[in-house]
Amino acid sequence: MFLKTGLLASAAAATGRLWADGLTAFNLRYVVGSSIYGNLPLSVILPEVRKTGADYIDLWPRKWGTQREQVDEMGYEKFGELLEQNRVKVAISTRFDLGPFKLEPEMTFLQRFGGNVLVVGCKGPVGLQGDALRSEVKKFAGQMRPHLAAAEKMGMTIALENHAGTIIETPDAIRWLAEFTAGQPMGIALAPYHLEQNAPMLAGLIRDLGPKLALFYGWQYGVGCMKVMPEDQETLQLPGRGNLDFTPLLQALKDIRFAGWTEIFMHHTPRGLPPFPTVPPITAELVRAHDYLTARLATLQT
């Protein structure tokens, strides 16, 4: 055990990343997506982060939020001061606005603040199936090679979200992308919202992805997020609110010793506005969802 612990510690130091090793209790590593607070200023959001059980933030850009633009407007030095004052660190930059082929400048930004994951969407034709879809996923993986090489040099991971309406909107396509990028710093930002709300299937997908899973969204479909609706319906997207039982998903995360990021998530309609008129209810929902996941995790098998 002494030798194993030493080797694991050495590996963690060499990679700059801590992976769950089976010798310690399993816990999720939480990050707060800035977009859940709409377009509110970072000076308001950052003091809330640690209240939710997280130490890290995922910066979202316009149209989902405005926090990434806020950083540029206030300047990096001021942003760094805000992070330090609130004891918060940057983990992720979500840049759907840039697309997967224009991320290199954002890598420099993210490296400056200690983050290491860039979340983005896919490119390519949609509506394909079978061999045609597999071929297109393989083509996309090939197009990503120079960008993944740049990410590797900077210690970054590019995480692709399985967004509906993209070439990785199905479980098979997600698995193929993981297969075609083996050994490269590309991961999956897994959004259960965009898949069939079938807990055993989702758990199986998590196990199949294994170390390719970079970000897990605590996010279910509920009744959707594409139209204006009352708060009690919209928040059904959050863990513990809607019908999806996250217990099998958490068991799968534990089984693979998942050490990527977990982001409790929902979208508000219209995008860019907070889901509640004041800040406390937003934070309270994140705390409630965190407590739900923690309670479910405590029931799991070793």
C-alpha positions in Angstrom: 0.0 0.0 0.0 2.9 2.4 0.8 4.4 1.7 -2.7 1.1 2.2 -4.4 0.3 5.4 -2.6 3.7 6.8 -3.5 3.4 5.9 -7.2 -0.1 7.5 -7.3 1.2 10.6 -5.7 4.1 10.8 -8.1 1.7 10.3 -11.1 -0.6 13.1 -9.8 2.3 15.4 -9.4 3.6 14.6 -12.9 0.3 15.2 -14.6 -0.8 18.2 -12.5 -4.2 16.4 -12.0 -5.5 14.5 -9.1 -7.4 11.3 -9.9 -9.4 9.3 -7.5 -7.3 6.3 -6.5 -9.5 3.9 -4.6 -7.6 4.7 -1.3 -9.7 7.7 -0.4 -13.4 8.4 0.0 -15.1 9.2 -3.3 -16.5 12.7 -3.6 -17.6 14.8 -6.5 -15.5 17.9 -7.5 -18.0 20.8 -8.0 -17.8 23.8 -10.2 -20.4 26.6 -10.5 -21.5 27.6 -14.0 -21.7 31.3 -14.1 -24.6 31.2 -16.5 -26.9 29.9 -13.8 -26.8 33.5 -12.4 -27.7 34.9 -15.8 -25.9 38.1 -16.7 -25.3 39.2 -13.1 -21.9 40.7 -12.4 -19.0 38.6 -11.1 -18.8 40.8 -8.1 -22.2 39.3 -7.1 -21.6 35.7 -8.3 -18.2 35.0 -6.8 -19.2 35.5 -3.2 -21.9 32.8 -3.8 -19.7 30.1 -5.1 -18.3 28.7 -1.9 -21.8 28.7 -0.3 -22.8 26.0 -2.8 -20.1 23.5 -1.9 -17.7 24.5 -4.7 -14.4 26.4 -4.9 -14.3 26.7 -8.7 -16.2 28.6 -11.4 -17.0 27.9 -15.0 -17.1 31.2 -17.0 -19.8 31.5 -19.6 -20.1 34.0 -22.4 -23.0 35.9 -23.9 -25.8 34.8 -24.8 -25.9 32.4 -21.8 -24.3 34.9 -19.4 -21.9 37.8 -19.7 -19.2 36.8 -17.2 -16.4 35.9 -19.7 -16.9 39.3 -21.3 -16.9 40.9 -17.9 -13.4 39.6 -17.3 -12.1 41.3 -20.4 -13.9 44.5 -19.5 -12.6 44.7 -15.9 -9.1 43.5 -16.8 -7.3 40.4 -15.7 -5.6 42.0 -12.7 -9.0 43.1 -11.3 -10.5 39.7 -12.0 -7.6 38.0 -10.2 -8.2 40.2 -7.2 -11.9 39.3 -7.1 -11.0 35.6 -7.3 -8.5 35.9 -4.4 -10.9 38.0 -2.3 -13.6 35.3 -2.6 -11.2 32.3 -2.5 -12.5 31.0 -5.8 -10.5 29.6 -8.7 -11.2 29.2 -12.4 -11.6 25.6 -13.6 -13.5 25.9 -16.9 -14.1 28.3 -19.7 -17.2 27.4 -21.8 -17.0 28.8 -25.3 -19.8 27.6 -27.5 -19.5 31.0 -29.2 -16.0 30.2 -30.5 -16.6 26.7 -31.7 -14.1 23.9 -31.6 -11.5 25.3 -34.1 -10.8 28.7 -32.6 -9.9 27.8 -29.0 -6.1 28.5 -28.9 -6.3 32.1 -27.6 -8.7 31.0 -24.9 -6.2 28.3 -23.8 -3.8 31.1 -23.0 -6.5 32.9 -21.0 -7.4 29.8 -19.1 -3.8 28.9 -18.3 -3.3 32.3 -16.8 -5.9 31.6 -14.2 -5.1 28.0 -13.5 -8.0 26.4 -15.4 -7.6 23.3 -17.6 -10.9 22.5 -19.3 -12.5 24.2 -22.3 -16.1 23.2 -23.1 -17.4 23.6 -26.6 -19.8 22.1 -29.1 -19.2 20.0 -32.2 -19.3 20.8 -35.9 -20.6 18.6 -38.7 -23.8 17.5 -40.4 -26.7 16.3 -38.3 -29.4 13.7 -38.7 -27.0 10.9 -39.7 -27.1 7.3 -38.5 -25.1 4.2 -38.5 -21.9 4.1 -40.6 -22.5 7.5 -42.1 -22.6 9.0 -38.6 -19.5 7.0 -37.4 -17.6 8.2 -40.5 -18.5 11.8 -39.8 -17.5 11.5 -36.1 -14.2 10.1 -37.2 -13.7 13.0 -39.7 -14.4 15.5 -37.0 -11.9 13.8 -34.6 -9.3 14.1 -37.4 -10.1 17.8 -37.8 -9.5 18.3 -34.1 -6.0 16.9 -34.1 -4.0 20.2 -34.4 -6.2 21.8 -31.8 -5.8 18.9 -29.4 -2.1 19.1 -30.0 -2.1 22.7 -28.9 -4.2 21.8 -25.9 -1.8 19.1 -24.9 1.1 21.5 -25.0 -0.7 23.8 -22.6 -2.0 21.1 -20.3 -5.6 21.6 -21.4 -8.5 19.3 -22.1 -11.1 20.2 -24.7 -14.5 18.8 -23.6 -17.3 18.4 -26.1 -20.9 18.6 -24.9 -23.3 16.1 -26.3 -25.7 18.9 -27.4 -28.9 18.0 -29.3 -28.6 18.8 -32.9 -24.9 18.0 -33.2 -23.0 14.9 -34.4 -22.6 13.6 -30.9 -26.2 13.7 -29.9 -26.5 10.0 -29.5 -24.8 7.5 -27.0 -23.1 5.7 -29.9 -21.7 8.9 -31.4 -20.4 9.9 -28.0 -18.7 6.6 -27.6 -17.2 6.8 -31.1 -15.8 10.3 -30.4 -14.1 8.9 -27.3 -12.7 6.0 -29.3 -11.4 8.2 -32.1 -9.6 10.6 -29.7 -8.1 7.9 -27.5 -4.8 9.2 -26.1 -5.6 12.8 -26.9 -6.8 15.5 -24.5 -10.4 15.5 -25.6 -13.1 14.6 -23.2 -16.9 14.6 -23.0 -19.0 17.1 -21.2 -21.9 14.8 -20.5 -25.3 16.4 -20.3 -28.0 13.9 -19.4 -30.6 16.6 -20.3 -29.8 16.0 -24.0 -30.2 12.2 -23.8 -33.1 9.8 -23.1 -34.0 10.1 -19.5 -33.1 6.5 -18.8 -30.9 6.1 -15.7 -29.5 2.6 -16.5 -28.6 3.7 -20.0 -26.9 6.9 -18.8 -25.0 5.0 -16.1 -23.8 2.5 -18.7 -22.6 5.4 -20.9 -20.7 6.9 -18.0 -18.9 3.5 -17.4 -18.1 3.2 -21.1 -16.6 6.7 -21.2 -14.4 6.1 -18.1 -11.5 8.6 -18.1 -12.9 10.3 -21.2 -15.6 11.9 -19.0 -14.3 15.4 -18.3 -17.4 17.1 -17.0 -20.7 15.8 -15.7 -23.6 18.1 -15.7 -26.1 17.5 -12.9 -28.9 18.3 -15.3 -32.0 16.5 -16.3 -34.7 17.3 -18.9 -37.6 18.0 -16.5 -40.1 19.7 -18.8 -37.4 21.3 -21.0 -35.8 24.8 -21.2 -36.9 26.2 -24.5 -39.9 28.3 -23.4 -40.9 30.6 -20.6 -42.5 28.7 -17.7 -43.1 29.1 -14.0 -40.1 28.7 -11.7 -41.4 25.4 -10.2 -41.5 23.9 -13.7 -38.2 25.3 -14.9 -36.3 24.0 -11.9 -37.3 20.5 -12.7 -34.1 20.4 -14.7 -32.1 20.3 -11.4 -31.1 17.1 -9.6 -33.7 16.1 -7.0 -36.5 18.1 -8.7 -37.4 16.2 -11.8 -38.1 12.5 -12.3 -34.6 11.3 -13.1 -33.1 9.2 -10.4 -29.4 10.2 -10.2 -28.5 7.3 -8.0 -27.5 4.9 -10.8 -25.5 7.7 -12.4 -23.7 8.5 -9.2 -22.9 4.8 -8.7 -21.4 4.7 -12.2 -19.4 7.8 -11.4 -18.1 6.2 -8.3 -17.4 2.9 -10.1 -15.1 4.7 -12.6 -13.6 6.9 -9.7 -14.6 10.0 -11.6 -12.3 12.9 -10.8 -13.5 15.4 -13.4 -15.8 18.3 -12.7 -19.5 18.2 -11.7 -21.6 21.2 -12.5 -25.2 21.5 -11.2 -26.9 23.0 -14.1 -30.1 24.4 -15.7 -31.0 26.8 -18.5 -33.4 29.7 -17.9 -35.6 31.1 -20.7 -34.8 33.7 -21.9 -31.1 33.0 -21.8 -28.9 35.5 -20.1 -31.4 36.3 -17.3 -31.3 34.7 -13.9 -34.0 32.2 -13.1 -35.0 34.1 -10.0 -35.4 37.8 -9.4 -32.8 37.8 -6.6 -29.6 35.9 -5.9 -30.4 34.0 -2.7 -33.0 31.6 -4.3 -30.5 30.7 -7.0 -27.8 29.8 -4.5 -30.4 28.0 -2.4 -31.3 25.8 -5.4 -27.6 24.9 -6.0 -27.3 24.0 -2.3 -30.4 21.9 -2.4 -29.2 20.0 -5.5 -25.8 19.6 -3.9 -27.3 18.1 -0.8 -29.5 15.8 -2.8 -26.5 14.4 -4.7 -24.5 14.1 -1.5 -27.3 12.2 0.2 -27.7 9.8 -2.8 -23.9 9.3 -2.9 -24.0 8.2 0.8 -26.3 5.4 -0.1 -24.1 3.8 -2.7 -22.2 0.6 -2.6 -18.4 0.7 -2.0 
